[in-house]
């Protein structure tokens, strides 16, 4: 079929990519509610999203990449809040992280149920700005906080997020005493 004004989408490439990524993400999260990640095929995902396989592979390398992109999108909101309030004490920042998880409880519950919490590790390491070239004291201090926080989050999710974000903030803060 020859393309003309009537057969070409009026959306920009960026608009089409956003559309495709949103539909793939929504379809993937819906399927993930029903079954494990390993039981979801790319074909099934694309059919449910209403997009072609080429669209999937143009935007993602794997099904896990969908979740990584979604987690990063969720954390972009948290990072924006953090940057606006960058003069607040570290313990308040930790509280903001736990509040973030409470606000998106259903999604993180799903990650926990599907044994995909490990995907949060990279986001937390990035958030702590843990880079290989840091001076050793700073590198190990940041690693200690990042991996401790990750461990706390994982246990909190496994416990069904029984404690409030404020309780978690206070517990984390009191560990240093």
C-alpha positions as a Python dict, from the first residue, in 0.01 Angstrom:
ca = {
    (1, 'X'): (0, 0, 0),
    (2, 'X'): (134, 338, -94),
    (3, 'X'): (160, 589, 194),
    (4, 'X'): (-16, 923, 172),
    (5, 'X'): (-167, 1173, 416),
    (6, 'X'): (-461, 944, 485),
    (7, 'X'): (-253, 630, 560),
    (8, 'X'): (37, 782, 754),
    (9, 'X'): (-11, 838, 1125),
    (10, 'X'): (-25, 1205, 1218),
    (11, 'X'): (182, 1128, 1527),
    (12, 'X'): (551, 1206, 1534),
    (13, 'X'): (801, 924, 1574),
    (14, 'X'): (834, 1023, 1939),
    (15, 'X'): (456, 1017, 1978),
    (16, 'X'): (432, 673, 1818),
    (17, 'X'): (714, 539, 2037),
    (18, 'X'): (544, 674, 2349),
    (19, 'X'): (216, 518, 2237),
    (20, 'X'): (383, 181, 2168),
    (21, 'X'): (575, 180, 2495),
    (22, 'X'): (267, 271, 2699),
    (23, 'X'): (58, -1, 2535),
    (24, 'X'): (330, -264, 2573),
    (25, 'X'): (379, -170, 2938),
    (26, 'X'): (9, -175, 3016),
    (27, 'X'): (-40, -510, 2841),
    (28, 'X'): (267, -656, 3011),
    (29, 'X'): (155, -551, 3359),
    (30, 'X'): (-190, -698, 3294),
    (31, 'X'): (-39, -1028, 3177),
    (32, 'X'): (203, -1029, 3470),
    (33, 'X'): (-96, -1017, 3706),
    (34, 'X'): (-208, -1348, 3554),
    (35, 'X'): (122, -1534, 3514),
    (36, 'X'): (496, -1528, 3560),
    (37, 'X'): (732, -1337, 3332),
    (38, 'X'): (873, -1658, 3186),
    (39, 'X'): (522, -1767, 3082),
    (40, 'X'): (453, -1451, 2879),
    (41, 'X'): (562, -1474, 2517),
    (42, 'X'): (659, -1172, 2310),
    (43, 'X'): (388, -1267, 2058),
    (44, 'X'): (122, -1281, 2329),
    (45, 'X'): (242, -951, 2470),
    (46, 'X'): (236, -779, 2130),
    (47, 'X'): (-109, -920, 2050),
    (48, 'X'): (-244, -787, 2381),
    (49, 'X'): (-76, -449, 2327),
    (50, 'X'): (-203, -425, 1969),
    (51, 'X'): (147, -365, 1830),
    (52, 'X'): (383, -559, 1608),
    (53, 'X'): (686, -756, 1727),
    (54, 'X'): (914, -509, 1549),
    (55, 'X'): (772, -233, 1769),
    (56, 'X'): (858, -436, 2077),
    (57, 'X'): (1217, -498, 1968),
    (58, 'X'): (1262, -137, 1856),
    (59, 'X'): (1190, -25, 2215),
    (60, 'X'): (1300, -314, 2438),
    (61, 'X'): (1562, -590, 2440),
    (62, 'X'): (1374, -811, 2684),
    (63, 'X'): (1059, -836, 2891),
    (64, 'X'): (1260, -728, 3198),
    (65, 'X'): (1347, -406, 3014),
    (66, 'X'): (978, -314, 3017),
    (67, 'X'): (980, -331, 3395),
    (68, 'X'): (1311, -145, 3423),
    (69, 'X'): (1173, 136, 3207),
    (70, 'X'): (854, 149, 3413),
    (71, 'X'): (1045, 153, 3744),
    (72, 'X'): (1265, 433, 3611),
    (73, 'X'): (956, 626, 3504),
    (74, 'X'): (806, 587, 3852),
    (75, 'X'): (1133, 690, 4015),
    (76, 'X'): (1165, 997, 3791),
    (77, 'X'): (881, 1148, 3992),
    (78, 'X'): (1057, 1064, 4318),
    (79, 'X'): (1388, 1204, 4189),
    (80, 'X'): (1215, 1528, 4088),
    (81, 'X'): (1072, 1565, 4440),
    (82, 'X'): (1413, 1486, 4591),
    (83, 'X'): (1590, 1745, 4376),
    (84, 'X'): (1335, 2011, 4475),
    (85, 'X'): (1402, 1934, 4842),
    (86, 'X'): (1773, 1848, 4824),
    (87, 'X'): (1844, 2037, 5146),
    (88, 'X'): (1632, 1801, 5355),
    (89, 'X'): (1801, 1555, 5594),
    (90, 'X'): (1894, 1213, 5457),
    (91, 'X'): (1643, 1039, 5689),
    (92, 'X'): (1362, 1244, 5533),
    (93, 'X'): (1484, 1136, 5188),
    (94, 'X'): (1469, 775, 5304),
    (95, 'X'): (1113, 842, 5421),
    (96, 'X'): (1032, 977, 5075),
    (97, 'X'): (1155, 651, 4921),
    (98, 'X'): (930, 442, 5143),
    (99, 'X'): (639, 680, 5068),
    (100, 'X'): (707, 625, 4697),
    (101, 'X'): (672, 250, 4745),
    (102, 'X'): (349, 297, 4940),
    (103, 'X'): (205, 518, 4664),
    (104, 'X'): (274, 246, 4406),
    (105, 'X'): (198, -46, 4636),
    (106, 'X'): (7, -253, 4379),
    (107, 'X'): (293, -246, 4128),
    (108, 'X'): (561, -330, 4385),
    (109, 'X'): (340, -602, 4533),
    (110, 'X'): (328, -753, 4184),
    (111, 'X'): (708, -733, 4150),
    (112, 'X'): (744, -909, 4483),
    (113, 'X'): (491, -1182, 4397),
    (114, 'X'): (671, -1250, 4069),
    (115, 'X'): (1017, -1252, 4235),
    (116, 'X'): (1130, -948, 4038),
    (117, 'X'): (1233, -718, 4326),
    (118, 'X'): (1595, -754, 4216),
    (119, 'X'): (1512, -505, 3937),
    (120, 'X'): (1507, -229, 4200),
    (121, 'X'): (1874, -277, 4286),
    (122, 'X'): (2005, -85, 3985),
    (123, 'X'): (1765, 203, 4047),
    (124, 'X'): (1878, 229, 4409),
    (125, 'X'): (2247, 212, 4313),
    (126, 'X'): (2188, 482, 4053),
    (127, 'X'): (1999, 692, 4305),
    (128, 'X'): (2294, 669, 4545),
    (129, 'X'): (2526, 774, 4260),
    (130, 'X'): (2747, 472, 4326),
    (131, 'X'): (3010, 492, 4052),
    (132, 'X'): (3336, 293, 4016),
    (133, 'X'): (3558, 605, 4018),
    (134, 'X'): (3453, 731, 4363),
    (135, 'X'): (3715, 758, 4638),
    (136, 'X'): (3714, 436, 4841),
    (137, 'X'): (3564, 583, 5158),
    (138, 'X'): (3275, 739, 4971),
    (139, 'X'): (3227, 433, 4750),
    (140, 'X'): (3199, 192, 5044),
    (141, 'X'): (2980, 428, 5246),
    (142, 'X'): (2739, 468, 4954),
    (143, 'X'): (2745, 92, 4887),
    (144, 'X'): (2663, 24, 5252),
    (145, 'X'): (2362, 256, 5243),
    (146, 'X'): (2243, 142, 4897),
    (147, 'X'): (2259, -230, 4967),
    (148, 'X'): (2117, -185, 5318),
    (149, 'X'): (1827, 12, 5176),
    (150, 'X'): (1771, -250, 4906),
    (151, 'X'): (1769, -526, 5169),
    (152, 'X'): (1525, -335, 5385),
    (153, 'X'): (1293, -276, 5090),
    (154, 'X'): (1303, -642, 4991),
    (155, 'X'): (1220, -760, 5345),
    (156, 'X'): (949, -495, 5377),
    (157, 'X'): (786, -619, 5055),
    (158, 'X'): (816, -982, 5166),
    (159, 'X'): (646, -889, 5494),
    (160, 'X'): (354, -743, 5298),
    (161, 'X'): (451, -380, 5368),
    (162, 'X'): (292, -406, 5714),
    (163, 'X'): (482, -107, 5849),
    (164, 'X'): (402, 245, 5732),
    (165, 'X'): (656, 450, 5539),
    (166, 'X'): (706, 662, 5852),
    (167, 'X'): (774, 352, 6064),
    (168, 'X'): (1026, 234, 5805),
    (169, 'X'): (1197, 573, 5801),
    (170, 'X'): (1230, 571, 6180),
    (171, 'X'): (1354, 211, 6187),
    (172, 'X'): (1616, 287, 5920),
    (173, 'X'): (1720, 609, 6094),
    (174, 'X'): (1756, 433, 6430),
    (175, 'X'): (1992, 172, 6286),
    (176, 'X'): (2272, 426, 6285),
    (177, 'X'): (2246, 483, 6660),
}
